[in-house]
Amino acid sequence: MSTGTMRSMLYRVVVAVYGLVNILGGLFAFLSPSSKSVWSLVVGGTAGLLFLWFAAIAGKKPGFAFRAAAALAVTLAAFWVFRISEVVQLGKSPFMAVGNLILAIIVFGVLTGGHFLAMRKSNVTAEPK
């Protein structure tokens, strides 16, 4: 297996695991006796299913899948920044929101780094004009 294929597989695993984390986070928030958050279930479940779908199609359309996953991760990061400010204003602990923000940033960073590695490699292997 080539290095590029192994990296692609790693990125697919990162996206799939982050999808499962989103699904489980939404489910736990919904099942929590203190919140019973339907929105967490809907948003976490939808985002999680999208991440799983991106991981599944990354074998055939890696450019689209990884760019879309990175865009969704940065969208979730923006949401968590908003959520942190909301939670702090309510006087609650921002621990969960900060953890989710960190995860979103890590996933975005891994996918962005992978994009730039792929672009650098394609520029090195391209024939000069």
Secondary structure as a PSIPRED ss2 file (coil, helix, strand):
# PSIPRED VFORMAT (PSIPRED V4.0)

   1 M C   1.000  0.000  0.000
   2 S C   1.000  0.000  0.000
   3 T H   0.000  1.000  0.000
   4 G H   0.000  1.000  0.000
   5 T H   0.000  1.000  0.000
   6 M H   0.000  1.000  0.000
   7 R H   0.000  1.000  0.000
   8 S H   0.000  1.000  0.000
   9 M H   0.000  1.000  0.000
  10 L H   0.000  1.000  0.000
  11 Y H   0.000  1.000  0.000
  12 R H   0.000  1.000  0.000
  13 V H   0.000  1.000  0.000
  14 V H   0.000  1.000  0.000
  15 V H   0.000  1.000  0.000
  16 A H   0.000  1.000  0.000
  17 V H   0.000  1.000  0.000
  18 Y H   0.000  1.000  0.000
  19 G H   0.000  1.000  0.000
  20 L H   0.000  1.000  0.000
  21 V H   0.000  1.000  0.000
  22 N H   0.000  1.000  0.000
  23 I H   0.000  1.000  0.000
  24 L H   0.000  1.000  0.000
  25 G H   0.000  1.000  0.000
  26 G H   0.000  1.000  0.000
  27 L H   0.000  1.000  0.000
  28 F H   0.000  1.000  0.000
  29 A H   0.000  1.000  0.000
  30 F H   0.000  1.000  0.000
  31 L H   0.000  1.000  0.000
  32 S C   1.000  0.000  0.000
  33 P C   1.000  0.000  0.000
  34 S C   1.000  0.000  0.000
  35 S C   1.000  0.000  0.000
  36 K C   1.000  0.000  0.000
  37 S C   1.000  0.000  0.000
  38 V H   0.000  1.000  0.000
  39 W H   0.000  1.000  0.000
  40 S H   0.000  1.000  0.000
  41 L H   0.000  1.000  0.000
  42 V H   0.000  1.000  0.000
  43 V H   0.000  1.000  0.000
  44 G H   0.000  1.000  0.000
  45 G H   0.000  1.000  0.000
  46 T H   0.000  1.000  0.000
  47 A H   0.000  1.000  0.000
  48 G H   0.000  1.000  0.000
  49 L H   0.000  1.000  0.000
  50 L H   0.000  1.000  0.000
  51 F H   0.000  1.000  0.000
  52 L H   0.000  1.000  0.000
  53 W H   0.000  1.000  0.000
  54 F H   0.000  1.000  0.000
  55 A H   0.000  1.000  0.000
  56 A H   0.000  1.000  0.000
  57 I H   0.000  1.000  0.000
  58 A C   1.000  0.000  0.000
  59 G C   1.000  0.000  0.000
  60 K C   1.000  0.000  0.000
  61 K C   1.000  0.000  0.000
  62 P H   0.000  1.000  0.000
  63 G H   0.000  1.000  0.000
  64 F H   0.000  1.000  0.000
  65 A H   0.000  1.000  0.000
  66 F H   0.000  1.000  0.000
  67 R H   0.000  1.000  0.000
  68 A H   0.000  1.000  0.000
  69 A H   0.000  1.000  0.000
  70 A H   0.000  1.000  0.000
  71 A H   0.000  1.000  0.000
  72 L H   0.000  1.000  0.000
  73 A H   0.000  1.000  0.000
  74 V H   0.000  1.000  0.000
  75 T H   0.000  1.000  0.000
  76 L H   0.000  1.000  0.000
  77 A H   0.000  1.000  0.000
  78 A H   0.000  1.000  0.000
  79 F H   0.000  1.000  0.000
  80 W H   0.000  1.000  0.000
  81 V H   0.000  1.000  0.000
  82 F H   0.000  1.000  0.000
  83 R H   0.000  1.000  0.000
  84 I H   0.000  1.000  0.000
  85 S H   0.000  1.000  0.000
  86 E H   0.000  1.000  0.000
  87 V H   0.000  1.000  0.000
  88 V H   0.000  1.000  0.000
  89 Q H   0.000  1.000  0.000
  90 L C   1.000  0.000  0.000
  91 G C   1.000  0.000  0.000
  92 K C   1.000  0.000  0.000
  93 S C   1.000  0.000  0.000
  94 P C   1.000  0.000  0.000
  95 F H   0.000  1.000  0.000
  96 M H   0.000  1.000  0.000
  97 A H   0.000  1.000  0.000
  98 V H   0.000  1.000  0.000
  99 G H   0.000  1.000  0.000
 100 N H   0.000  1.000  0.000
 101 L H   0.000  1.000  0.000
 102 I H   0.000  1.000  0.000
 103 L H   0.000  1.000  0.000
 104 A H   0.000  1.000  0.000
 105 I H   0.000  1.000  0.000
 106 I H   0.000  1.000  0.000
 107 V H   0.000  1.000  0.000
 108 F H   0.000  1.000  0.000
 109 G H   0.000  1.000  0.000
 110 V H   0.000  1.000  0.000
 111 L H   0.000  1.000  0.000
 112 T H   0.000  1.000  0.000
 113 G H   0.000  1.000  0.000
 114 G H   0.000  1.000  0.000
 115 H H   0.000  1.000  0.000
 116 F H   0.000  1.000  0.000
 117 L H   0.000  1.000  0.000
 118 A H   0.000  1.000  0.000
 119 M H   0.000  1.000  0.000
 120 R H   0.000  1.000  0.000
 121 K H   0.000  1.000  0.000
 122 S H   0.000  1.000  0.000
 123 N H   0.000  1.000  0.000
 124 V H   0.000  1.000  0.000
 125 T H   0.000  1.000  0.000
 126 A C   1.000  0.000  0.000
 127 E C   1.000  0.000  0.000
 128 P C   1.000  0.000  0.000
 129 K C   1.000  0.000  0.000
